[in-house]
Amino acid sequence: MELQYVIALGAGIAVIAGIGAGVGIGIATSGLVQALARQPEASGKILPMFFLGVALAESTAIYGLVVSILLITRLG
């Protein structure tokens, strides 16, 4: 297998990190809606933790995108 094919495969696998981030954000949003439906007065404590979790999940997607871009630039 040539190195270019391996680099392209690695870039594709790195982009798959976005799928995990999307699923994680969806699960977190579902949990937030359920928690706020049960106790709306606790939104002041729940929302900051929600945004922290979403930021951490999104950072994994951004890392995957950066890795894939770095790999794609090595193809040329």
PyMOL Python script that loads the backbone (N, CA, C, O; Angstrom):
from pymol import cmd

cmd.read_pdbstr("""\
ATOM      1  N   MET A   1       0.845  -1.177   0.000  1.00  0.00           N
ATOM      2  CA  MET A   1       0.000   0.000   0.000  1.00  0.00           C
ATOM      3  C   MET A   1       0.886   1.234   0.000  1.00  0.00           C
ATOM      4  O   MET A   1       1.818   1.348   0.796  1.00  0.00           O
ATOM      5  N   GLU A   2       0.581   2.154  -0.903  1.00  0.00           N
ATOM      6  CA  GLU A   2       1.386   3.357  -0.972  1.00  0.00           C
ATOM      7  C   GLU A   2       1.068   4.290   0.189  1.00  0.00           C
ATOM      8  O   GLU A   2      -0.002   4.224   0.793  1.00  0.00           O
ATOM      9  N   LEU A   3       2.027   5.156   0.481  1.00  0.00           N
ATOM     10  CA  LEU A   3       1.883   6.061   1.614  1.00  0.00           C
ATOM     11  C   LEU A   3       0.717   7.023   1.420  1.00  0.00           C
ATOM     12  O   LEU A   3       0.061   7.396   2.393  1.00  0.00           O
ATOM     13  N   GLN A   4       0.448   7.429   0.188  1.00  0.00           N
ATOM     14  CA  GLN A   4      -0.651   8.370  -0.062  1.00  0.00           C
ATOM     15  C   GLN A   4      -1.998   7.763   0.323  1.00  0.00           C
ATOM     16  O   GLN A   4      -2.863   8.462   0.852  1.00  0.00           O
ATOM     17  N   TYR A   5      -2.180   6.475   0.064  1.00  0.00           N
ATOM     18  CA  TYR A   5      -3.431   5.824   0.423  1.00  0.00           C
ATOM     19  C   TYR A   5      -3.587   5.725   1.935  1.00  0.00           C
ATOM     20  O   TYR A   5      -4.686   5.878   2.468  1.00  0.00           O
ATOM     21  N   VAL A   6      -2.496   5.473   2.606  1.00  0.00           N
ATOM     22  CA  VAL A   6      -2.539   5.374   4.064  1.00  0.00           C
ATOM     23  C   VAL A   6      -2.858   6.732   4.686  1.00  0.00           C
ATOM     24  O   VAL A   6      -3.618   6.816   5.651  1.00  0.00           O
ATOM     25  N   ILE A   7      -2.273   7.796   4.128  1.00  0.00           N
ATOM     26  CA  ILE A   7      -2.549   9.151   4.625  1.00  0.00           C
ATOM     27  C   ILE A   7      -4.009   9.507   4.391  1.00  0.00           C
ATOM     28  O   ILE A   7      -4.654  10.071   5.274  1.00  0.00           O
ATOM     29  N   ALA A   8      -4.545   9.186   3.209  1.00  0.00           N
ATOM     30  CA  ALA A   8      -5.948   9.479   2.913  1.00  0.00           C
ATOM     31  C   ALA A   8      -6.875   8.685   3.829  1.00  0.00           C
ATOM     32  O   ALA A   8      -7.893   9.208   4.282  1.00  0.00           O
ATOM     33  N   LEU A   9      -6.538   7.454   4.099  1.00  0.00           N
ATOM     34  CA  LEU A   9      -7.344   6.641   5.011  1.00  0.00           C
ATOM     35  C   LEU A   9      -7.310   7.221   6.423  1.00  0.00           C
ATOM     36  O   LEU A   9      -8.337   7.278   7.100  1.00  0.00           O
ATOM     37  N   GLY A  10      -6.145   7.645   6.859  1.00  0.00           N
ATOM     38  CA  GLY A  10      -6.022   8.266   8.184  1.00  0.00           C
ATOM     39  C   GLY A  10      -6.814   9.557   8.290  1.00  0.00           C
ATOM     40  O   GLY A  10      -7.405   9.837   9.333  1.00  0.00           O
ATOM     41  N   ALA A  11      -6.833  10.349   7.222  1.00  0.00           N
ATOM     42  CA  ALA A  11      -7.617  11.586   7.226  1.00  0.00           C
ATOM     43  C   ALA A  11      -9.103  11.277   7.312  1.00  0.00           C
ATOM     44  O   ALA A  11      -9.841  11.971   8.012  1.00  0.00           O
ATOM     45  N   GLY A  12      -9.545  10.256   6.615  1.00  0.00           N
ATOM     46  CA  GLY A  12     -10.952   9.869   6.692  1.00  0.00           C
ATOM     47  C   GLY A  12     -11.340   9.374   8.072  1.00  0.00           C
ATOM     48  O   GLY A  12     -12.424   9.685   8.566  1.00  0.00           O
ATOM     49  N   ILE A  13     -10.471   8.617   8.686  1.00  0.00           N
ATOM     50  CA  ILE A  13     -10.745   8.113  10.032  1.00  0.00           C
ATOM     51  C   ILE A  13     -10.762   9.260  11.043  1.00  0.00           C
ATOM     52  O   ILE A  13     -11.547   9.239  11.991  1.00  0.00           O
ATOM     53  N   ALA A  14      -9.900  10.260  10.845  1.00  0.00           N
ATOM     54  CA  ALA A  14      -9.862  11.398  11.764  1.00  0.00           C
ATOM     55  C   ALA A  14     -11.154  12.207  11.697  1.00  0.00           C
ATOM     56  O   ALA A  14     -11.589  12.761  12.706  1.00  0.00           O
ATOM     57  N   VAL A  15     -11.766  12.279  10.526  1.00  0.00           N
ATOM     58  CA  VAL A  15     -13.006  13.037  10.384  1.00  0.00           C
ATOM     59  C   VAL A  15     -14.158  12.334  11.095  1.00  0.00           C
ATOM     60  O   VAL A  15     -15.132  12.983  11.476  1.00  0.00           O
ATOM     61  N   ILE A  16     -14.063  11.038  11.276  1.00  0.00           N
ATOM     62  CA  ILE A  16     -15.119  10.281  11.960  1.00  0.00           C
ATOM     63  C   ILE A  16     -15.286  10.754  13.409  1.00  0.00           C
ATOM     64  O   ILE A  16     -16.319  10.493  14.025  1.00  0.00           O
ATOM     65  N   ALA A  17     -14.289  11.442  13.953  1.00  0.00           N
ATOM     66  CA  ALA A  17     -14.415  11.985  15.305  1.00  0.00           C
ATOM     67  C   ALA A  17     -15.595  12.939  15.408  1.00  0.00           C
ATOM     68  O   ALA A  17     -16.161  13.109  16.488  1.00  0.00           O
ATOM     69  N   GLY A  18     -15.973  13.565  14.293  1.00  0.00           N
ATOM     70  CA  GLY A  18     -17.128  14.460  14.289  1.00  0.00           C
ATOM     71  C   GLY A  18     -18.427  13.736  14.572  1.00  0.00           C
ATOM     72  O   GLY A  18     -19.345  14.317  15.150  1.00  0.00           O
ATOM     73  N   ILE A  19     -18.521  12.483  14.177  1.00  0.00           N
ATOM     74  CA  ILE A  19     -19.737  11.710  14.440  1.00  0.00           C
ATOM     75  C   ILE A  19     -19.901  11.497  15.945  1.00  0.00           C
ATOM     76  O   ILE A  19     -20.996  11.650  16.486  1.00  0.00           O
ATOM     77  N   GLY A  20     -18.816  11.147  16.603  1.00  0.00           N
ATOM     78  CA  GLY A  20     -18.875  10.950  18.053  1.00  0.00           C
ATOM     79  C   GLY A  20     -19.240  12.227  18.789  1.00  0.00           C
ATOM     80  O   GLY A  20     -19.985  12.197  19.769  1.00  0.00           O
ATOM     81  N   ALA A  21     -18.712  13.349  18.315  1.00  0.00           N
ATOM     82  CA  ALA A  21     -19.046  14.626  18.948  1.00  0.00           C
ATOM     83  C   ALA A  21     -20.522  14.955  18.755  1.00  0.00           C
ATOM     84  O   ALA A  21     -21.177  15.448  19.674  1.00  0.00           O
ATOM     85  N   GLY A  22     -21.040  14.686  17.574  1.00  0.00           N
ATOM     86  CA  GLY A  22     -22.458  14.947  17.323  1.00  0.00           C
ATOM     87  C   GLY A  22     -23.366  14.097  18.190  1.00  0.00           C
ATOM     88  O   GLY A  22     -24.367  14.583  18.717  1.00  0.00           O
ATOM     89  N   VAL A  23     -23.020  12.836  18.337  1.00  0.00           N
ATOM     90  CA  VAL A  23     -23.812  11.944  19.189  1.00  0.00           C
ATOM     91  C   VAL A  23     -23.719  12.397  20.646  1.00  0.00           C
ATOM     92  O   VAL A  23     -24.720  12.409  21.363  1.00  0.00           O
ATOM     93  N   GLY A  24     -22.529  12.765  21.072  1.00  0.00           N
ATOM     94  CA  GLY A  24     -22.354  13.217  22.458  1.00  0.00           C
ATOM     95  C   GLY A  24     -23.122  14.488  22.763  1.00  0.00           C
ATOM     96  O   GLY A  24     -23.711  14.618  23.836  1.00  0.00           O
ATOM     97  N   ILE A  25     -23.122  15.421  21.834  1.00  0.00           N
ATOM     98  CA  ILE A  25     -23.865  16.663  22.044  1.00  0.00           C
ATOM     99  C   ILE A  25     -25.368  16.380  22.048  1.00  0.00           C
ATOM    100  O   ILE A  25     -26.114  16.986  22.817  1.00  0.00           O
ATOM    101  N   GLY A  26     -25.807  15.469  21.198  1.00  0.00           N
ATOM    102  CA  GLY A  26     -27.224  15.107  21.189  1.00  0.00           C
ATOM    103  C   GLY A  26     -27.671  14.470  22.490  1.00  0.00           C
ATOM    104  O   GLY A  26     -28.750  14.776  22.997  1.00  0.00           O
ATOM    105  N   ILE A  27     -26.851  13.588  23.030  1.00  0.00           N
ATOM    106  CA  ILE A  27     -27.184  12.946  24.307  1.00  0.00           C
ATOM    107  C   ILE A  27     -27.185  13.971  25.435  1.00  0.00           C
ATOM    108  O   ILE A  27     -28.045  13.934  26.315  1.00  0.00           O
ATOM    109  N   ALA A  28     -26.213  14.892  25.406  1.00  0.00           N
ATOM    110  CA  ALA A  28     -26.157  15.924  26.444  1.00  0.00           C
ATOM    111  C   ALA A  28     -27.369  16.849  26.371  1.00  0.00           C
ATOM    112  O   ALA A  28     -27.919  17.238  27.401  1.00  0.00           O
ATOM    113  N   THR A  29     -27.781  17.197  25.168  1.00  0.00           N
ATOM    114  CA  THR A  29     -28.952  18.055  25.009  1.00  0.00           C
ATOM    115  C   THR A  29     -30.213  17.345  25.480  1.00  0.00           C
ATOM    116  O   THR A  29     -31.080  17.957  26.103  1.00  0.00           O
ATOM    117  N   SER A  30     -30.313  16.072  25.186  1.00  0.00           N
ATOM    118  CA  SER A  30     -31.461  15.292  25.652  1.00  0.00           C
ATOM    119  C   SER A  30     -31.511  15.269  27.181  1.00  0.00           C
ATOM    120  O   SER A  30     -32.573  15.447  27.778  1.00  0.00           O
ATOM    121  N   GLY A  31     -30.369  15.053  27.798  1.00  0.00           N
ATOM    122  CA  GLY A  31     -30.316  15.056  29.258  1.00  0.00           C
ATOM    123  C   GLY A  31     -30.658  16.415  29.844  1.00  0.00           C
ATOM    124  O   GLY A  31     -31.305  16.503  30.887  1.00  0.00           O
ATOM    125  N   LEU A  32     -30.217  17.484  29.165  1.00  0.00           N
ATOM    126  CA  LEU A  32     -30.534  18.835  29.642  1.00  0.00           C
ATOM    127  C   LEU A  32     -32.032  19.085  29.589  1.00  0.00           C
ATOM    128  O   LEU A  32     -32.612  19.595  30.547  1.00  0.00           O
ATOM    129  N   VAL A  33     -32.656  18.733  28.487  1.00  0.00           N
ATOM    130  CA  VAL A  33     -34.101  18.957  28.357  1.00  0.00           C
ATOM    131  C   VAL A  33     -34.872  18.152  29.399  1.00  0.00           C
ATOM    132  O   VAL A  33     -35.832  18.654  29.984  1.00  0.00           O
ATOM    133  N   GLN A  34     -34.463  16.920  29.631  1.00  0.00           N
ATOM    134  CA  GLN A  34     -35.138  16.103  30.647  1.00  0.00           C
ATOM    135  C   GLN A  34     -34.955  16.693  32.049  1.00  0.00           C
ATOM    136  O   GLN A  34     -35.891  16.727  32.848  1.00  0.00           O
ATOM    137  N   ALA A  35     -33.738  17.152  32.332  1.00  0.00           N
ATOM    138  CA  ALA A  35     -33.478  17.714  33.658  1.00  0.00           C
ATOM    139  C   ALA A  35     -34.256  19.008  33.868  1.00  0.00           C
ATOM    140  O   ALA A  35     -34.793  19.239  34.951  1.00  0.00           O
ATOM    141  N   LEU A  36     -34.320  19.850  32.847  1.00  0.00           N
ATOM    142  CA  LEU A  36     -35.050  21.106  32.983  1.00  0.00           C
ATOM    143  C   LEU A  36     -36.557  20.877  33.024  1.00  0.00           C
ATOM    144  O   LEU A  36     -37.285  21.663  33.629  1.00  0.00           O
ATOM    145  N   ALA A  37     -37.029  19.816  32.391  1.00  0.00           N
ATOM    146  CA  ALA A  37     -38.455  19.511  32.468  1.00  0.00           C
ATOM    147  C   ALA A  37     -38.837  19.050  33.866  1.00  0.00           C
ATOM    148  O   ALA A  37     -39.952  19.306  34.322  1.00  0.00           O
ATOM    149  N   ARG A  38     -37.931  18.380  34.540  1.00  0.00           N
ATOM    150  CA  ARG A  38     -38.231  17.889  35.893  1.00  0.00           C
ATOM    151  C   ARG A  38     -38.060  18.975  36.946  1.00  0.00           C
ATOM    152  O   ARG A  38     -38.879  19.109  37.855  1.00  0.00           O
ATOM    153  N   GLN A  39     -36.971  19.759  36.811  1.00  0.00           N
ATOM    154  CA  GLN A  39     -36.696  20.809  37.797  1.00  0.00           C
ATOM    155  C   GLN A  39     -36.256  22.085  37.082  1.00  0.00           C
ATOM    156  O   GLN A  39     -35.058  22.320  36.926  1.00  0.00           O
ATOM    157  N   PRO A  40     -37.185  22.890  36.658  1.00  0.00           N
ATOM    158  CA  PRO A  40     -36.811  24.112  35.934  1.00  0.00           C
ATOM    159  C   PRO A  40     -36.033  25.108  36.798  1.00  0.00           C
ATOM    160  O   PRO A  40     -35.265  25.917  36.278  1.00  0.00           O
ATOM    161  N   GLU A  41     -36.230  25.050  38.100  1.00  0.00           N
ATOM    162  CA  GLU A  41     -35.532  25.995  38.976  1.00  0.00           C
ATOM    163  C   GLU A  41     -34.040  25.683  39.108  1.00  0.00           C
ATOM    164  O   GLU A  41     -33.288  26.516  39.614  1.00  0.00           O
ATOM    165  N   ALA A  42     -33.603  24.522  38.673  1.00  0.00           N
ATOM    166  CA  ALA A  42     -32.188  24.140  38.762  1.00  0.00           C
ATOM    167  C   ALA A  42     -31.401  24.517  37.504  1.00  0.00           C
ATOM    168  O   ALA A  42     -30.269  24.065  37.329  1.00  0.00           O
ATOM    169  N   SER A  43     -31.978  25.328  36.639  1.00  0.00           N
ATOM    170  CA  SER A  43     -31.297  25.650  35.379  1.00  0.00           C
ATOM    171  C   SER A  43     -29.995  26.411  35.607  1.00  0.00           C
ATOM    172  O   SER A  43     -29.068  26.292  34.806  1.00  0.00           O
ATOM    173  N   GLY A  44     -29.908  27.183  36.676  1.00  0.00           N
ATOM    174  CA  GLY A  44     -28.685  27.929  36.967  1.00  0.00           C
ATOM    175  C   GLY A  44     -27.498  27.025  37.258  1.00  0.00           C
ATOM    176  O   GLY A  44     -26.352  27.403  37.010  1.00  0.00           O
ATOM    177  N   LYS A  45     -27.765  25.826  37.785  1.00  0.00           N
ATOM    178  CA  LYS A  45     -26.690  24.889  38.085  1.00  0.00           C
ATOM    179  C   LYS A  45     -26.418  23.939  36.921  1.00  0.00           C
ATOM    180  O   LYS A  45     -25.295  23.463  36.752  1.00  0.00           O
ATOM    181  N   ILE A  46     -27.446  23.667  36.122  1.00  0.00           N
ATOM    182  CA  ILE A  46     -27.308  22.671  35.054  1.00  0.00           C
ATOM    183  C   ILE A  46     -26.683  23.256  33.798  1.00  0.00           C
ATOM    184  O   ILE A  46     -25.850  22.608  33.165  1.00  0.00           O
ATOM    185  N   LEU A  47     -27.072  24.473  33.427  1.00  0.00           N
ATOM    186  CA  LEU A  47     -26.609  25.052  32.162  1.00  0.00           C
ATOM    187  C   LEU A  47     -25.094  25.212  32.056  1.00  0.00           C
ATOM    188  O   LEU A  47     -24.538  24.895  31.005  1.00  0.00           O
ATOM    189  N   PRO A  48     -24.396  25.689  33.093  1.00  0.00           N
ATOM    190  CA  PRO A  48     -22.934  25.795  32.945  1.00  0.00           C
ATOM    191  C   PRO A  48     -22.246  24.454  32.702  1.00  0.00           C
ATOM    192  O   PRO A  48     -21.299  24.367  31.920  1.00  0.00           O
ATOM    193  N   MET A  49     -22.726  23.411  33.377  1.00  0.00           N
ATOM    194  CA  MET A  49     -22.138  22.087  33.146  1.00  0.00           C
ATOM    195  C   MET A  49     -22.457  21.581  31.756  1.00  0.00           C
ATOM    196  O   MET A  49     -21.635  20.906  31.135  1.00  0.00           O
ATOM    197  N   PHE A  50     -23.650  21.901  31.258  1.00  0.00           N
ATOM    198  CA  PHE A  50     -24.026  21.516  29.904  1.00  0.00           C
ATOM    199  C   PHE A  50     -23.100  22.172  28.882  1.00  0.00           C
ATOM    200  O   PHE A  50     -22.588  21.508  27.981  1.00  0.00           O
ATOM    201  N   PHE A  51     -22.893  23.469  29.027  1.00  0.00           N
ATOM    202  CA  PHE A  51     -22.044  24.172  28.059  1.00  0.00           C
ATOM    203  C   PHE A  51     -20.590  23.696  28.132  1.00  0.00           C
ATOM    204  O   PHE A  51     -19.906  23.658  27.109  1.00  0.00           O
ATOM    205  N   LEU A  52     -20.120  23.341  29.299  1.00  0.00           N
ATOM    206  CA  LEU A  52     -18.776  22.792  29.426  1.00  0.00           C
ATOM    207  C   LEU A  52     -18.676  21.453  28.702  1.00  0.00           C
ATOM    208  O   LEU A  52     -17.705  21.199  27.988  1.00  0.00           O
ATOM    209  N   GLY A  53     -19.672  20.604  28.886  1.00  0.00           N
ATOM    210  CA  GLY A  53     -19.682  19.310  28.202  1.00  0.00           C
ATOM    211  C   GLY A  53     -19.764  19.450  26.697  1.00  0.00           C
ATOM    212  O   GLY A  53     -19.085  18.731  25.964  1.00  0.00           O
ATOM    213  N   VAL A  54     -20.592  20.371  26.231  1.00  0.00           N
ATOM    214  CA  VAL A  54     -20.707  20.601  24.779  1.00  0.00           C
ATOM    215  C   VAL A  54     -19.389  21.125  24.228  1.00  0.00           C
ATOM    216  O   VAL A  54     -18.968  20.722  23.143  1.00  0.00           O
ATOM    217  N   ALA A  55     -18.734  22.015  24.959  1.00  0.00           N
ATOM    218  CA  ALA A  55     -17.455  22.550  24.498  1.00  0.00           C
ATOM    219  C   ALA A  55     -16.391  21.455  24.412  1.00  0.00           C
ATOM    220  O   ALA A  55     -15.610  21.421  23.461  1.00  0.00           O
ATOM    221  N   LEU A  56     -16.359  20.572  25.390  1.00  0.00           N
ATOM    222  CA  LEU A  56     -15.390  19.475  25.360  1.00  0.00           C
ATOM    223  C   LEU A  56     -15.686  18.506  24.218  1.00  0.00           C
ATOM    224  O   LEU A  56     -14.763  18.031  23.556  1.00  0.00           O
ATOM    225  N   ALA A  57     -16.959  18.210  23.983  1.00  0.00           N
ATOM    226  CA  ALA A  57     -17.319  17.314  22.879  1.00  0.00           C
ATOM    227  C   ALA A  57     -16.981  17.951  21.540  1.00  0.00           C
ATOM    228  O   ALA A  57     -16.487  17.279  20.635  1.00  0.00           O
ATOM    229  N   GLU A  58     -17.245  19.235  21.415  1.00  0.00           N
ATOM    230  CA  GLU A  58     -16.959  19.916  20.149  1.00  0.00           C
ATOM    231  C   GLU A  58     -15.455  20.026  19.906  1.00  0.00           C
ATOM    232  O   GLU A  58     -15.010  20.010  18.759  1.00  0.00           O
ATOM    233  N   SER A  59     -14.670  20.137  20.980  1.00  0.00           N
ATOM    234  CA  SER A  59     -13.221  20.233  20.790  1.00  0.00           C
ATOM    235  C   SER A  59     -12.653  18.939  20.206  1.00  0.00           C
ATOM    236  O   SER A  59     -11.678  18.978  19.455  1.00  0.00           O
ATOM    237  N   THR A  60     -13.248  17.803  20.540  1.00  0.00           N
ATOM    238  CA  THR A  60     -12.762  16.560  19.935  1.00  0.00           C
ATOM    239  C   THR A  60     -13.042  16.541  18.435  1.00  0.00           C
ATOM    240  O   THR A  60     -12.232  16.032  17.660  1.00  0.00           O
ATOM    241  N   ALA A  61     -14.171  17.087  18.025  1.00  0.00           N
ATOM    242  CA  ALA A  61     -14.473  17.170  16.592  1.00  0.00           C
ATOM    243  C   ALA A  61     -13.502  18.110  15.889  1.00  0.00           C
ATOM    244  O   ALA A  61     -13.068  17.834  14.771  1.00  0.00           O
ATOM    245  N   ILE A  62     -13.163  19.210  16.537  1.00  0.00           N
ATOM    246  CA  ILE A  62     -12.227  20.164  15.934  1.00  0.00           C
ATOM    247  C   ILE A  62     -10.835  19.551  15.840  1.00  0.00           C
ATOM    248  O   ILE A  62     -10.136  19.764  14.849  1.00  0.00           O
ATOM    249  N   TYR A  63     -10.423  18.797  16.850  1.00  0.00           N
ATOM    250  CA  TYR A  63      -9.126  18.116  16.782  1.00  0.00           C
ATOM    251  C   TYR A  63      -9.092  17.125  15.627  1.00  0.00           C
ATOM    252  O   TYR A  63      -8.096  17.040  14.910  1.00  0.00           O
ATOM    253  N   GLY A  64     -10.163  16.385  15.447  1.00  0.00           N
ATOM    254  CA  GLY A  64     -10.235  15.456  14.317  1.00  0.00           C
ATOM    255  C   GLY A  64     -10.156  16.173  12.989  1.00  0.00           C
ATOM    256  O   GLY A  64      -9.488  15.702  12.069  1.00  0.00           O
ATOM    257  N   LEU A  65     -10.826  17.302  12.875  1.00  0.00           N
ATOM    258  CA  LEU A  65     -10.780  18.091  11.641  1.00  0.00           C
ATOM    259  C   LEU A  65      -9.375  18.621  11.377  1.00  0.00           C
ATOM    260  O   LEU A  65      -8.899  18.584  10.242  1.00  0.00           O
ATOM    261  N   VAL A  66      -8.720  19.105  12.406  1.00  0.00           N
ATOM    262  CA  VAL A  66      -7.360  19.625  12.244  1.00  0.00           C
ATOM    263  C   VAL A  66      -6.401  18.520  11.824  1.00  0.00           C
ATOM    264  O   VAL A  66      -5.564  18.725  10.945  1.00  0.00           O
ATOM    265  N   VAL A  67      -6.516  17.361  12.441  1.00  0.00           N
ATOM    266  CA  VAL A  67      -5.655  16.238  12.078  1.00  0.00           C
ATOM    267  C   VAL A  67      -5.897  15.832  10.634  1.00  0.00           C
ATOM    268  O   VAL A  67      -4.950  15.560   9.897  1.00  0.00           O
ATOM    269  N   SER A  68      -7.163  15.789  10.226  1.00  0.00           N
ATOM    270  CA  SER A  68      -7.446  15.399   8.844  1.00  0.00           C
ATOM    271  C   SER A  68      -6.920  16.437   7.859  1.00  0.00           C
ATOM    272  O   SER A  68      -6.413  16.070   6.799  1.00  0.00           O
ATOM    273  N   ILE A  69      -7.029  17.715   8.181  1.00  0.00           N
ATOM    274  CA  ILE A  69      -6.493  18.753   7.296  1.00  0.00           C
ATOM    275  C   ILE A  69      -4.979  18.646   7.204  1.00  0.00           C
ATOM    276  O   ILE A  69      -4.409  18.783   6.121  1.00  0.00           O
ATOM    277  N   LEU A  70      -4.327  18.402   8.334  1.00  0.00           N
ATOM    278  CA  LEU A  70      -2.871  18.244   8.303  1.00  0.00           C
ATOM    279  C   LEU A  70      -2.457  17.044   7.462  1.00  0.00           C
ATOM    280  O   LEU A  70      -1.465  17.105   6.736  1.00  0.00           O
ATOM    281  N   LEU A  71      -3.207  15.963   7.556  1.00  0.00           N
ATOM    282  CA  LEU A  71      -2.888  14.794   6.751  1.00  0.00           C
ATOM    283  C   LEU A  71      -3.136  15.027   5.261  1.00  0.00           C
ATOM    284  O   LEU A  71      -2.363  14.578   4.416  1.00  0.00           O
ATOM    285  N   ILE A  72      -4.224  15.736   4.953  1.00  0.00           N
ATOM    286  CA  ILE A  72      -4.544  15.998   3.549  1.00  0.00           C
ATOM    287  C   ILE A  72      -3.488  16.897   2.923  1.00  0.00           C
ATOM    288  O   ILE A  72      -3.155  16.725   1.751  1.00  0.00           O
ATOM    289  N   THR A  73      -2.956  17.849   3.674  1.00  0.00           N
ATOM    290  CA  THR A  73      -1.912  18.714   3.113  1.00  0.00           C
ATOM    291  C   THR A  73      -0.637  17.939   2.814  1.00  0.00           C
ATOM    292  O   THR A  73       0.170  18.374   1.993  1.00  0.00           O
ATOM    293  N   ARG A  74      -0.447  16.809   3.463  1.00  0.00           N
ATOM    294  CA  ARG A  74       0.733  15.978   3.176  1.00  0.00           C
ATOM    295  C   ARG A  74       0.561  15.151   1.908  1.00  0.00           C
ATOM    296  O   ARG A  74       1.531  14.606   1.382  1.00  0.00           O
ATOM    297  N   LEU A  75      -0.683  15.054   1.414  1.00  0.00           N
ATOM    298  CA  LEU A  75      -0.917  14.282   0.192  1.00  0.00           C
ATOM    299  C   LEU A  75      -0.339  14.960  -1.037  1.00  0.00           C
ATOM    300  O   LEU A  75       0.179  14.299  -1.937  1.00  0.00           O
ATOM    301  N   GLY A  76      -0.433  16.296  -1.069  1.00  0.00           N
ATOM    302  CA  GLY A  76      -0.025  17.029  -2.264  1.00  0.00           C
ATOM    303  C   GLY A  76       1.451  17.055  -2.395  1.00  0.00           C
ATOM    304  O   GLY A  76       1.976  17.631  -3.348  1.00  0.00           O
TER     305      GLY A  76
END
""", "prot")
cmd.dss("prot")
cmd.show_as("cartoon", "prot")
cmd.util.cbc("prot")
cmd.orient("prot")
